[in-house]
């Protein structure tokens, strides 16, 4: 019985002239034509069944058996055999086809051929192997192949990943690109996020930090963009730092190219420069209303003892407090004096040019100190 893999079949048409039924010789008797045709049909059908998973394996304990309807006469190097697995493997496995002897099933790794790991073949999985003269090497992916990732669905990688580019030139790389395609780009569109997640004490998945890219201005030719860094503090996620034209911290604004804008700068817990608080006082004909523009001095309070005399207090003690008040009064000129400054308060006296105490419309106090 002839097979496509046998040496009597040739890719050269004229060479297929062996004696019938293994070939089609010149001048063969008409009565042999049907034998040759049947032989070819059988060989093609056997080949199709063997490479297309027409058979389900049998066996147990990582020893797979395959019994085609017509038995193989021998393993042929380079020939492929397909089957549907009747069980999942739990370790190194073998395949025995037509009782020709068990051959190890191998998989290819970055280090060459290797034994199967548990779960590489699952029950019902289509498996194709190729005989290399020694082993049956899987040419279909293993069930646990982490490197196979679909581009049209979400993927979860459970091992460390490396993006590598081999290039001796000056062009940078490799490149990781997050590409948002929008038909109507607008300011504040998010361009992508990188989340750093972990588990909390209740076992819930929590985003502890994230980095985001965004569109500031999508106008062609004058596009602007930026990056924000968020962290979770006391259970709440908020933006702590942003980079646009300049670098600016939460609570501040972008001051332009080459600038850093922060509410305060500290060294070992001591503020180096910048105000500790900026406080607006209004409603000064009675107990003042406090509007903190910026505050790192704890709880603020204010009182009025008489016309034009106020005390602004805070709970965070300062070693060298330096308040700078500015007064606004719509009906007359006014000046402000500070007769008393302590580590936690400042007394403000507002008077007209002739030293008459009066209530202004507003006092803005900027407080420095360490």
Secondary structure per residue as TSV (DSSP state, phi and psi in degrees):
chain	resnum	aa	ss	phi	psi
A	1	X	-	360.0	128.0
A	2	X	-	-90.8	155.5
A	3	X	-	-132.2	155.5
A	4	X	T	-59.4	-32.3
A	5	X	T	-78.8	-10.1
A	6	X	S	-68.5	153.6
A	7	X	T	-67.7	-13.2
A	8	X	T	-78.2	-13.2
A	9	X	-	-93.2	134.4
A	10	X	-	-125.4	149.0
A	11	X	S	-74.6	-15.1
A	12	X	S	-89.4	117.6
A	13	X	G	-54.8	-47.0
A	14	X	G	-67.1	-18.9
A	15	X	G	-81.6	-8.8
A	16	X	-	-86.3	59.4
A	17	X	-	-122.4	24.3
A	18	X	-	-66.3	168.4
A	19	X	S	-61.3	145.6
A	20	X	T	-61.6	148.2
A	21	X	T	-93.5	10.8
A	22	X	S	-82.8	-6.1
A	23	X	S	-156.3	-176.7
A	24	X	-	-124.9	79.6
A	25	X	-	-72.2	155.3
A	26	X	T	-61.5	137.4
A	27	X	T	71.9	21.0
A	28	X	-	-66.1	150.4
A	29	X	-	-64.2	143.7
A	30	X	G	-54.8	-33.1
A	31	X	G	-68.4	-12.9
A	32	X	G	-94.7	-9.1
A	33	X	H	-62.5	-43.6
A	34	X	H	-64.6	-33.6
A	35	X	H	-65.1	-42.4
A	36	X	H	-64.1	-43.2
A	37	X	H	-64.1	-43.0
A	38	X	H	-65.2	-39.2
A	39	X	H	-62.8	-43.0
A	40	X	H	-65.2	-42.6
A	41	X	H	-60.4	-44.2
A	42	X	H	-63.6	-43.1
A	43	X	H	-64.9	-42.5
A	44	X	H	-64.7	-42.7
A	45	X	H	-65.1	-42.2
A	46	X	H	-63.1	-41.5
A	47	X	H	-63.3	-43.8
A	48	X	H	-61.4	-45.6
A	49	X	H	-63.6	-37.1
A	50	X	H	-72.7	-29.1
A	51	X	H	-101.9	-2.4
A	52	X	T	-118.6	18.8
A	53	X	T	65.9	37.5
A	54	X	-	-74.5	-14.5
A	55	X	S	-116.4	147.3
A	56	X	B	-102.1	134.3
A	57	X	-	-72.2	165.2
A	58	X	E	-124.9	-170.0
A	59	X	E	108.9	179.5
A	60	X	E	-156.8	164.2
A	61	X	T	59.0	43.7
A	62	X	T	70.2	8.3
A	63	X	E	-109.8	101.1
A	64	X	E	-87.0	138.4
A	65	X	E	-118.4	140.8
A	66	X	E	-131.5	127.9
A	67	X	-	-127.4	86.2
A	68	X	-	-60.2	157.6
A	69	X	S	-57.4	-37.7
A	70	X	S	-114.9	121.9
A	71	X	-	-66.8	145.8
A	72	X	-	-67.7	146.6
A	73	X	S	-89.4	-23.4
A	74	X	S	-169.6	154.9
A	75	X	-	-71.9	138.9
A	76	X	-	-121.1	124.3
A	77	X	T	-58.3	131.2
A	78	X	T	92.4	-11.2
A	79	X	-	-85.2	145.1
A	80	X	E	-108.6	148.1
A	81	X	E	-134.5	133.6
A	82	X	E	-121.4	149.2
A	83	X	E	-159.8	167.3
A	84	X	E	-105.1	125.7
A	85	X	-	-71.2	136.3
A	86	X	S	-88.1	-2.2
A	87	X	S	-163.3	160.9
A	88	X	-	-86.5	143.9
A	89	X	-	-83.6	152.5
A	90	X	S	-116.3	8.0
A	91	X	S	172.3	-161.0
A	92	X	S	-52.2	140.1
A	93	X	E	-133.0	161.9
A	94	X	E	-129.2	162.6
A	95	X	E	-134.7	129.9
A	96	X	E	-118.0	114.7
A	97	X	E	-104.5	124.8
A	98	X	T	55.7	28.5
A	99	X	T	68.7	20.1
A	100	X	S	-79.9	-6.6
A	101	X	-	118.2	139.7
A	102	X	E	-71.4	132.1
A	103	X	E	-117.2	142.0
A	104	X	E	-65.9	135.4
A	105	X	E	-88.1	123.0
A	106	X	E	-116.7	162.5
A	107	X	E	-126.4	156.4
A	108	X	E	-92.3	135.3
A	109	X	E	-127.2	-179.9
A	110	X	T	-63.8	-16.5
A	111	X	T	-107.2	11.6
A	112	X	E	105.0	-159.9
A	113	X	E	-65.9	145.1
A	114	X	E	-148.8	154.5
A	115	X	E	-63.5	156.7
A	116	X	-	-70.4	147.0
A	117	X	-	-94.5	160.8
A	118	X	T	-55.4	132.3
A	119	X	T	86.9	-0.5
A	120	X	S	-63.6	-30.2
A	121	X	S	-117.9	130.7
A	122	X	-	-110.1	156.9
A	123	X	T	-58.9	126.9
A	124	X	T	86.9	-2.3
A	125	X	-	-72.8	132.7
A	126	X	E	-70.9	129.1
A	127	X	E	-127.9	131.9
A	128	X	E	-122.9	130.5
A	129	X	E	-123.7	156.9
A	130	X	E	-126.5	131.6
A	131	X	E	-81.6	124.1
A	132	X	-	-102.5	13.2
A	133	X	S	100.3	-16.6
A	134	X	S	-131.7	-50.1
A	135	X	S	-123.8	167.7
A	136	X	E	-102.1	108.3
A	137	X	E	-98.0	128.4
A	138	X	E	-66.3	131.8
A	139	X	-	-109.7	-12.0
A	140	X	S	-91.2	154.0
A	141	X	-	-63.0	145.5
A	142	X	-	-72.8	158.4
A	143	X	T	-67.3	-19.8
A	144	X	T	-107.6	16.8
A	145	X	-	-68.2	107.6
A	146	X	T	-76.5	-20.2
A	147	X	T	-79.3	-11.0
A	148	X	-	-86.8	111.2
A	149	X	-	-126.9	133.0
A	150	X	-	-83.7	143.7
A	151	X	S	-89.6	-8.5
A	152	X	S	-108.8	15.7
A	153	X	S	-152.4	164.6
A	154	X	-	-71.1	141.7
A	155	X	-	-123.6	144.2
A	156	X	-	-119.4	118.9
A	157	X	-	-100.3	126.8
A	158	X	-	-99.9	2.6
A	159	X	S	-125.1	160.3
A	160	X	-	-59.0	141.4
A	161	X	-	-116.1	143.7
A	162	X	-	-127.1	130.0
A	163	X	-	-102.9	117.7
A	164	X	-	-125.2	138.8
A	165	X	-	-132.4	126.7
A	166	X	-	-96.9	114.6
A	167	X	-	-157.5	122.5
A	168	X	-	-86.2	-3.4
A	169	X	S	-82.2	-179.4
A	170	X	S	-85.9	-11.8
A	171	X	S	-68.4	132.3
A	172	X	-	-69.1	160.9
A	173	X	-	160.8	166.0
A	174	X	-	-71.7	166.2
A	175	X	-	-118.1	129.2
A	176	X	-	-105.7	112.1
A	177	X	-	-113.4	126.4
A	178	X	-	-102.4	110.7
A	179	X	-	-115.4	109.4
A	180	X	-	-95.4	122.6
A	181	X	-	-102.6	115.0
A	182	X	-	-128.0	135.6
A	183	X	S	-80.8	-12.3
A	184	X	S	-141.9	66.9
A	185	X	-	-61.8	142.3
A	186	X	-	-143.8	162.2
A	187	X	T	-58.1	142.1
A	188	X	T	75.9	6.8
A	189	X	-	-63.0	133.2
A	190	X	E	-78.6	133.8
A	191	X	E	-99.0	-9.0
A	192	X	E	147.9	157.1
A	193	X	E	-136.1	146.7
A	194	X	E	-115.4	114.2
A	195	X	E	-100.7	139.8
A	196	X	E	-110.9	103.9
A	197	X	E	-113.3	156.9
A	198	X	E	-155.6	-168.9
A	199	X	E	-107.5	146.0
A	200	X	-	-95.3	-174.1
A	201	X	T	-65.5	-18.8
A	202	X	T	-92.6	1.9
A	203	X	S	83.9	7.1
A	204	X	-	-81.4	145.7
A	205	X	E	-72.6	128.0
A	206	X	E	-131.6	133.2
A	207	X	E	-84.2	107.7
A	208	X	E	-86.1	-25.8
A	209	X	E	-157.5	154.3
A	210	X	E	-154.0	153.0
A	211	X	E	-121.3	131.1
A	212	X	E	-128.9	144.1
A	213	X	E	-105.5	146.8
A	214	X	E	-145.4	161.4
A	215	X	E	-94.2	128.0
A	216	X	E	-94.0	-42.7
A	217	X	E	-149.0	115.6
A	218	X	-	-88.9	7.3
A	219	X	-	-61.0	125.2
A	220	X	T	-59.0	128.5
A	221	X	T	92.5	-17.4
A	222	X	S	-137.9	37.8
A	223	X	-	-64.4	143.9
A	224	X	E	-128.8	144.9
A	225	X	E	-148.0	175.9
A	226	X	E	-161.0	176.1
A	227	X	E	-132.9	138.9
A	228	X	E	-121.6	151.5
A	229	X	E	-120.5	122.6
A	230	X	E	-113.1	148.7
A	231	X	E	-138.0	162.2
A	232	X	E	-99.5	128.9
A	233	X	E	-132.8	125.9
A	234	X	T	54.2	37.1
A	235	X	T	83.5	0.6
A	236	X	E	-120.2	131.4
A	237	X	E	-90.6	131.9
A	238	X	E	-151.0	157.5
A	239	X	E	-73.0	127.3
A	240	X	E	-104.9	-25.3
A	241	X	E	-153.6	143.8
A	242	X	E	-135.3	151.6
A	243	X	E	-129.0	114.5
A	244	X	S	-120.3	-113.8
A	245	X	S	-70.5	-38.6
A	246	X	S	-124.9	178.7
A	247	X	E	-97.3	129.1
A	248	X	E	-142.7	141.3
A	249	X	E	-85.5	168.0
A	250	X	T	-56.8	138.2
A	251	X	T	87.0	-1.4
A	252	X	S	-123.2	179.0
A	253	X	-	-123.4	162.6
A	254	X	-	-71.4	120.7
A	255	X	-	-99.2	4.7
A	256	X	-	111.9	177.8
A	257	X	T	-59.9	133.9
A	258	X	T	80.8	9.9
A	259	X	-	-112.0	155.8
A	260	X	E	-126.3	124.2
A	261	X	E	-118.0	116.2
A	262	X	-	-136.1	150.1
A	263	X	S	-67.4	-33.5
A	264	X	-	-162.2	155.2
A	265	X	E	-124.7	129.8
A	266	X	E	-119.2	153.6
A	267	X	E	-130.5	116.1
A	268	X	T	52.6	41.0
A	269	X	T	86.1	-5.0
A	270	X	E	-105.0	127.0
A	271	X	E	-69.4	127.6
A	272	X	E	-83.4	-44.6
A	273	X	E	-159.1	170.8
A	274	X	S	96.1	150.6
A	275	X	-	-69.7	152.1
A	276	X	S	-87.6	-24.9
A	277	X	E	-162.1	147.8
A	278	X	E	-128.4	116.5
A	279	X	E	-127.6	132.4
A	280	X	E	-104.7	130.0
A	281	X	E	-111.4	126.1
A	282	X	E	-132.4	177.4
A	283	X	-	62.6	45.1
A	284	X	T	-83.5	5.7
A	285	X	T	-86.7	-4.8
A	286	X	S	-144.6	-154.9
A	287	X	S	-61.0	122.0
A	288	X	-	-64.2	148.6
A	289	X	E	-91.3	129.9
A	290	X	E	-100.3	128.0
A	291	X	E	-122.6	101.9
A	292	X	E	-74.3	120.5
A	293	X	E	-78.1	-37.3
A	294	X	E	-158.1	139.1
A	295	X	E	-153.2	127.1
A	296	X	-	-125.7	17.1
A	297	X	S	-105.1	20.6
A	298	X	S	79.9	-144.2
A	299	X	S	-79.8	131.3
A	300	X	E	-102.6	146.2
A	301	X	E	-147.9	156.7
A	302	X	E	-146.1	148.3
A	303	X	E	-141.0	161.4
A	304	X	E	-124.9	119.2
A	305	X	E	-91.2	-29.1
A	306	X	E	-166.8	178.1
A	307	X	T	-56.0	124.5
A	308	X	T	78.6	2.6
A	309	X	E	-120.3	122.3
A	310	X	E	-137.1	153.8
A	311	X	E	-125.2	123.3
A	312	X	E	-105.1	126.3
A	313	X	E	-124.9	157.3
A	314	X	E	-143.6	163.5
A	315	X	S	-99.2	-14.9
A	316	X	S	-91.2	116.4
A	317	X	-	-70.9	137.4
A	318	X	-	-112.2	139.0
A	319	X	S	-75.0	-42.7
A	320	X	S	-130.1	73.1
A	321	X	-	-67.9	141.8
A	322	X	E	-140.4	85.9
A	323	X	E	-80.7	145.5
A	324	X	E	-129.3	101.2
A	325	X	E	-91.0	151.3
A	326	X	E	-133.1	131.6
A	327	X	E	-112.8	145.8
A	328	X	E	-128.4	128.2
A	329	X	-	-142.2	125.8
A	330	X	S	-78.4	-25.0
A	331	X	S	-98.2	-17.6
A	332	X	S	-160.9	161.9
A	333	X	-	-68.5	151.2
A	334	X	-	-148.7	151.5
A	335	X	E	-129.5	158.0
A	336	X	E	-123.1	133.5
A	337	X	E	-114.5	157.6
A	338	X	E	-126.3	85.3
A	339	X	E	-72.5	-17.2
A	340	X	E	-145.5	126.9
A	341	X	E	-130.4	125.6
A	342	X	-	-120.7	-178.1
A	343	X	S	-68.2	-17.7
A	344	X	S	-131.2	11.7
A	345	X	E	-161.6	164.4
A	346	X	E	-142.5	135.9
A	347	X	E	-96.9	131.5
A	348	X	E	-116.1	129.4
A	349	X	E	-120.3	119.1
A	350	X	E	-106.3	128.0
A	351	X	E	-140.1	158.7
A	352	X	-	-81.5	-177.2
A	353	X	T	-61.9	-27.2
A	354	X	T	-95.7	18.5
A	355	X	-	72.5	14.3
A	356	X	-	-77.4	127.3
A	357	X	B	-68.9	139.0
A	358	X	-	-151.4	160.1
A	359	X	-	-92.8	119.9
A	360	X	-	-82.9	176.2
A	361	X	S	-77.7	-34.7
A	362	X	E	-161.1	144.6
A	363	X	E	-126.3	129.0
A	364	X	E	-110.8	118.4
A	365	X	E	-113.4	122.8
A	366	X	E	-105.5	124.4
A	367	X	E	-114.9	122.7
A	368	X	E	-107.5	167.1
A	369	X	-	153.1	169.9
A	370	X	-	-128.3	360.0
